[in-house]
């Protein structure tokens, strides 16, 4: 068939479709513009934002601190809201932008926050009963290639995060103090994804994906229902450093801060309510803190940066 006939045929078919469409057009709906309802976007209630550095999963962070946040809201009369950064860096940036009012972080992150104007006002007493903590270097007990710290040369190391105090920095400083540098490892990897990073390090070592791992003390107890701890050996432990710290962002209302600080320190006096809150948070108590308490961390940061 010639091209002209095809063109005429297609044009006729298009006209037929349009005609059918017009016949079946839906009836018009009348809109009464005199009857209007104003729609407003729901805004989040203003509240003091509280964030736990994401060393564990968000669900663990929420459950550990839920009672404390509820207590602070009730005692101070100010509304609180927990927020959940996915990474250590995001936590720091949210404090810098004023999106986190009260930060609960490790001391290595704290000295970064302090450079942005945040200030320490309280610190915790660990479950060990001490206001400090340390790093544990772990391996599989059946790893025949690793018996001493020196055996870690040329091995694959998984750590929590480059900014994790107990999960990396303390361990790195410990290795360096024994003459083992970053370049002596075949690989230094960090736990992937958001949250749950301490747990991921133990699981990776347990599964044999890495030769050694570094976590803060207390982590092994946390994962005892996920792995057979008899298969894990603690190869070494770092010296202790000042513990986790509460800091307030730059520009926060000093009257609100004083009310929060007093409420937190009241928990250290004990009592049934305090016991339940501290047990859930895995603290033994909360004590005063100043910026100068973290000068040993600044010295450590200076040492590892000189490598």
N, C-alpha and C positions, 0 to 999 in steps of 0.2 A: 504493500500500500504506500502511496506517495505521502511525503511529509506533510503536505498541505491538508490531506484528509485527516491525519492524526491530530493536527492542531485544531481543526474545526471540531473534531469529536471531543477532545478534552475540554474545550471551551464550553461546549453544550453541556457536558457533565457537570462542570463547575456551576453553571447557571441553575441546573436542576437542584444541586445540593443547597445553594443559597435560598432558592425558592422554598424548599422543604423546611429549611431552618427558620425562615421568616414565619412560615405557617405555625411552627411549634414554639415560637418564642414565648418565654414565661411571662405571665402577667406582671405588670409593674406594681411595685409595692409603694404605697404612699408613706412618706416619712413626715411625721409631725415635728418640725424643728422647734416648736414652742415648748415641747416637753423634753427637757434635758437634765441629765444628772452629771454633776462634776465628779470626775474620777481622779483621785489623788494617789500618788505612789506611796506605798508604805515605807517609812523610814525606820532604821534600826534605833531602838531606844538608846539614848546616850548612857554610857556606862564606863567604869574604869576597866580597862582591858588588862588582862593577866595572861601571861604566856610562859609555858614551861619549854625550855630548849628541847627540840625533838630528838632526844637520845633514844627514846622508846617509841612504840607506836602511839598514834593519837588516842586510841581507846585507853591505853594504859595511862597516858598523861591525864586524860579526863578523869578517870576513876581515882587516880592517886590524889588529885588536887580538888576534886569536886566538893568534898566536905569543908576543906579549908576556905575555898572561895565563898561557899554559902555562909560560913561563919563570919568571914570578913564583911560580907554584905550586911548581915544582920547586926553585928556589933557596931560597925561604923555608921550604918545608915545609908551608905552609898551603894548604888547598884554596881555589880561586877559582871564581867563577861569573859569567859576563857576564849582565847584565840589560839590557832594552831598553825604556826609556820611549818612548812614542809622540810626546810633545811636550816642548818646553822646560819648560813649567810643571809637567808631570808629573815630569820629572827633578828639579826643585827640591823638589817636595813629597815625593818618595821619599827624598831626602837628609834632609829635615827629619824624616821619620818613622823614620829609621834603616834604611830598606830598601836604600839604596845606601851602602856603606862608602867606596869610592874613586870619586870623581867626576872625569871628564875633561871639562872644559867650556871654553867661551869666557870671556874675562875679565869680560864684562858679567854673565853668569850667576853667575860666581864671587862678585862683590861682593854678590849676593843671598844666596848660600849662606853667605857670611861673616857676614851679619847673623843667620843661624840657628846660628852657632857653628862652621861648617866653617872649616878653615884650610889655606892653600896650603902645599905642601911640595916641589913640583917643577914645572917648566915645560919646554916642549919648544923645541928649536931647529927652526925651520921648514925645509922643503925648500929654501928660498932661502938657507939657511945663517945666517939671522938669528933671534933669539929674539922676533921681533915679526911682526905681519901688518897688513893694511890692507883697505879696501873698494874695489871697482871698480864704477863706474857705467857700465852698458853700454846700447847701443841697436843697432838694425839699421843696418848700414853704408849701406843704400839708403833710409833714412828722411830725406827731403829737408827735413823740418821741424826737424830737430835737428842743429845744427852746434856749438853752444857750450852751456855749463852754463845760461846765461840762457834758452836755448830750451826748457829743461825746464819752465818755468812753463806751467801749463794742460795739462800732459800726464798720462798715466796711468802710475803707477809701481808695479811689483810688487817686493816685497822678500821676504826669507826668513821672518822672524818678528819680531814687535815686540821680542823679547829677543835677536835675533841681532846679535852685535857687528859682524862684517865684512859681514853680509848686510843690515843695516839701520842700526844705531845710528851707526856711523862715517860712513856716507853721509849720514844725517840731519844730523849735526853739521857735515859738510862743506858741505852745502847751506846750513845756517843761517849758517855763517861767511862765506858769499857772499851773504847777504841774502835767501835763498829759504827760505820757511817752509812748514810742512805744508799750510797753507791755500792755498798757491799752486798746488798740484797738483789736477787734476780728480778724481783718485782715488789713494789709496794702498792697494793690496791686498797680502795676504800669501799665500805659497804654501800651497795647501790640502792636507789629509790628513796622515797621519803619515809621518815620514822623507822622505829624498830632496828636501828643500826647496831646497837650493842648485841642484840639477839642474833642478828645476821652474821656477825663475826664468829660467834661461837658455833653456829650451825655450819658455817663454811669450813671451819677447822674440823669439826666433827665429821663432816662429809668427805674430808680429804681433799677439798678443792685448793686449800692453801696449807703450807707447812706450819706456819705459826700465826697467831692472832694476838691482838692487844685489846683489852677491855678494862673498864674500871672495876674495882673490887665491888662485890655484891651482885654482879651480872650473872655469874654462874648459878647462884641460888635462884635467880629469876627464871632460868631456863631449865630447871631440874625436871620439869614435866615434859620437856620436848626432847631432851637428849639424855643419854646415859652418862652421867658425870664421872663414872668410874673410867670412862674411856678418855677423859681429858686430864692432862697434867699441867700444873702451874709451874712453868720453867723458872720464872723470876718475878720479882715485885719491885716497883720503883720506891723511892722514898715518899712519904706522905706530903701533901700540900694543902693549903687552906681550902676548905670545902665550898660547896655550892652556895651561891650568893643571891640575895634579893637586891635588885637595883631599881631605881626610879629614873625615868627618862628626864632629860633636860626640860626645864620649864614646868614641871608638874606642880600642882598646887601644894605649898608646904603644909597647910593646915590638914589637907586630906592625907598627906604622907605621914604626919605625926599620928593621926588617928589609926592609920593602918599599922604603923610600926608598933604602937602601944598594944594593939590587939594581937599582933603576932607574938610579941615578947611575953604577953600574958599566958600564952600557951605553954611557955617553958615552966610555969609554976605548977603544971600538972592538973589533975582533976579528971573526972570521967569523960567530960566532953573533949578535953584536950587529948586524952589518951586515944579516943576513937579517931580524931582528926590526924594525929601524928602517926598512928599505926597505918592508916590508909595511905598517907603520903610517904611512908617509909622513912620518917625522921624520928629522932629521939627528942629533939627540941629545936628551938629557934633562939638564937642569941644575937646581941648587937654586933654590927660590923662597921668598919670604916674603910675608906679607900686604901689607907696605908697597910691594911692587913694583906693586901695582894701584891706588895712589892716583891716577895719571893717569886711570884709568877712572872713579873716583869723581868727579873733577873734570868729566869729560865728562858723566856722568849728571846732575850738578848743572846744567850748561849747558842740556842739552836739556829739562830739566824746567821751566826758567824761561820757556819760550816761551809 
